[in-house]
Amino acid sequence: MGHLDHASFGWLTPVLSYAMACVGAALGLRCTVRALEATGSSRRNWLLTAASAIGTGIWTMHFVAMLGFGVTGTDIRYDVPLTLLSLLVAMLVVGGGVFAVGYGRDRVRALLLGGLTTGLGVASMHYLGMAALRLHGTVRYDPLLVGLSILIAVVAATAALWAALNITSPVAVTVASLVMGAAVSSMHYTGMLAVRVDVAPSPGALPGAAAMQFIFPLAVGLGSYLFVTSAFVALSPTARERADYASAERPGSRPDDGPGHGPGDRPGDRPAVHPRSHHPDQHPHGHPHDRPEDLLGAPAPAP
């Protein structure tokens, strides 16, 4: 049996993978909180962003960690279609769980269904990614550790969705994302502890792409997506902030200003204007220099 090294680059890949999991979780939780405050198409768009963020963060975490994975006696390659399928599955299945929470009327049932679906999506992504491995040998798994890793994924996903439903402050979301990142990383390394590799040396070339040629550029691109989207979400006003802005920009800032009553519309606000100050065309009695006798047609008094 080949010796498995889970940290070929030391602490670099575990720390980076944990950071990616935390960023994806934080972004997904913030988007879910925004979705629960929104309605209509806005809610749907926030939930789609949350699903892509969580799925992308978990996938990036997994494959950044896999950059440090090695087996003595064999090279490692990755099947490109299966690797991309694992990313798609992560986003789709996680999306199903997020939408269950976003549109569920019964919160408890929605939370349980969403947590189960999201957790299974995380586990499916992990083991599809492992199925994409190409090496000289046979990969086996310890069933007990596999079951434990799936349980950790479901519990972590349920806890994260509970946080999205019950926690709204940025500080609390940050703490929840750190916990979720730790849980997802624990799920990953528990699943990796379940791996057994029986090496069978072979002179033939392995199919697939090397990690640094395929996984690394893809992980960098997805990580950039997470950070750019995080900046967008951080700068985007919430529904409550937009309502406050709209209220502040409404005409008439005084509380007793009703519709159509701006400054100067109340009797006490009108300045006193002498009749002769009006323009001739606007004077209520004609030209200001017209005498009453002229207007009435009466003859002027004799000299």
Secondary structure, 3 states (H helix, E strand, C coil): CCCEECCCCCCHHHHHHHHHHHHHHHHHHHHHHHHHHCCHHHHHHHHHHHHHHHHHHHHHHHHHHHCCCEECCECEEECHHHHHHHHHHHHHHHHHHHHHHHHCCCHHHHHHHHHHHHHHHHHHHHHHHHHCEEECEEEEECHHHHHHHHHHHHHHHHHHHHHHHHCCCHHHHHHHHHHHHHHHHHHHHHHHHCEEEEECCCCCCCCCECHHHHHHHHHHHHHHHHHHHHHHHHHCCCHHHHHHHHHHCCCCCCCCCCCCCCCCCCHHHCCCCCHHHCCHHHCCCCCCCCCHHHHHCCCCCCC
